Amino acid sequence: MKNDERPVYIRLREVIADAILEGRYRDGDPLPSVRGLAVEYGANPLTVAKAYQSFQDDGLVVVRRGVGTFVAEGASARLMRQERERFLKQEWPRIRAQIERLDLKRDELFDLA
């Protein structure tokens, strides 16, 4: 995470989103405490709180006062839709252009997988 120039809370948000998409945190599961995640990633607790708040603003997590922060019901499906859309709109056009520039064929790409 250190070589990334994006704000730390955005990078933390991506780490948490990836964990949800990979199934490490499922709908209804508790997320690590703000302090615990701050220690794990060497971040300021206020920065972690900002990342969690952005998830809460998007309805992807729910906070239960005195209990913790939990993945909201349906969050993994919504994150998957968002990530697919982002990939198809932002990343795929660049990747496809590179494939075409290099004259790579479908078989070449899938044989590597």
C-alpha positions in Angstrom: 0.0 0.0 0.0 2.9 2.4 0.5 3.8 3.1 -3.2 0.2 4.0 -4.0 -0.4 7.8 -4.2 -4.2 7.6 -3.5 -5.4 8.7 -0.1 -4.9 6.1 2.6 -8.7 5.8 3.3 -9.4 5.0 -0.3 -6.7 2.3 -0.3 -8.1 0.9 3.0 -11.6 0.9 1.4 -10.3 -1.1 -1.5 -8.6 -3.6 0.9 -11.9 -4.1 2.8 -14.0 -4.3 -0.5 -11.6 -6.9 -1.8 -12.0 -8.9 1.4 -15.8 -8.7 1.1 -15.7 -9.7 -2.6 -13.4 -12.6 -1.8 -15.7 -13.9 0.9 -13.5 -13.3 3.9 -16.2 -11.1 5.2 -19.8 -12.1 4.3 -23.0 -10.2 4.6 -23.7 -9.9 8.3 -20.1 -10.5 9.4 -18.4 -8.1 11.8 -15.5 -6.1 10.4 -12.3 -5.6 12.4 -12.4 -2.8 14.9 -11.2 0.6 13.8 -8.2 0.3 16.1 -7.4 -3.3 15.1 -7.4 -2.4 11.4 -5.4 0.7 12.1 -2.7 -1.4 13.8 -2.8 -4.0 11.1 -2.2 -1.5 8.3 -0.2 1.1 10.2 -2.8 3.7 9.6 -4.3 6.4 11.8 -7.6 5.2 13.5 -9.3 8.4 12.1 -8.3 7.3 8.6 -9.8 3.8 9.2 -12.9 5.5 10.6 -13.2 7.6 7.4 -13.0 4.4 5.2 -15.7 2.7 7.3 -17.8 5.9 7.2 -17.6 5.9 3.4 -18.9 2.3 3.4 -21.7 3.3 5.8 -22.6 6.3 3.5 -22.9 3.8 0.6 -25.0 1.4 2.7 -22.4 -1.3 2.5 -21.9 -1.6 6.3 -24.0 -1.0 9.3 -22.7 0.3 12.7 -24.2 -1.1 15.8 -23.3 1.3 18.6 -21.2 -0.5 21.3 -21.0 -3.7 19.2 -19.1 -2.9 16.0 -19.3 -2.5 12.3 -20.9 -5.2 10.2 -21.2 -6.0 6.5 -24.7 -5.0 5.4 -27.1 -7.5 3.9 -26.6 -7.5 0.1 -23.3 -5.6 0.3 -21.3 -8.3 -1.5 -23.7 -8.4 -4.4 -23.7 -4.6 -4.7 -19.9 -4.4 -4.5 -19.7 -7.1 -7.2 -22.0 -5.1 -9.5 -20.0 -1.9 -8.8 -16.7 -3.5 -9.4 -17.8 -5.2 -12.7 -19.2 -1.8 -13.9 -16.0 0.0 -13.0 -13.8 -2.7 -14.7 -15.9 -2.6 -17.9 -16.0 1.2 -18.1 -12.5 2.1 -16.8 -10.1 -0.8 -17.1 -11.4 -3.0 -20.0 -11.1 -0.3 -22.7 -7.4 0.2 -21.9 -6.8 -3.5 -21.7 -8.6 -4.2 -24.9 -6.7 -1.4 -26.7 -3.4 -3.0 -25.5 -4.5 -6.4 -26.7 -5.4 -5.0 -30.1 -2.1 -3.0 -30.3 -0.1 -6.2 -29.6 -2.3 -8.2 -32.0 -2.9 -10.9 -29.4 -5.4 -13.6 -30.3 -8.1 -15.0 -28.0 -6.4 -18.4 -27.9 -3.1 -16.9 -26.9 -4.7 -15.1 -24.0 -6.7 -18.1 -22.7 -3.9 -20.6 -23.1 -2.0 -18.5 -20.5 -4.7 -18.7 -17.9 
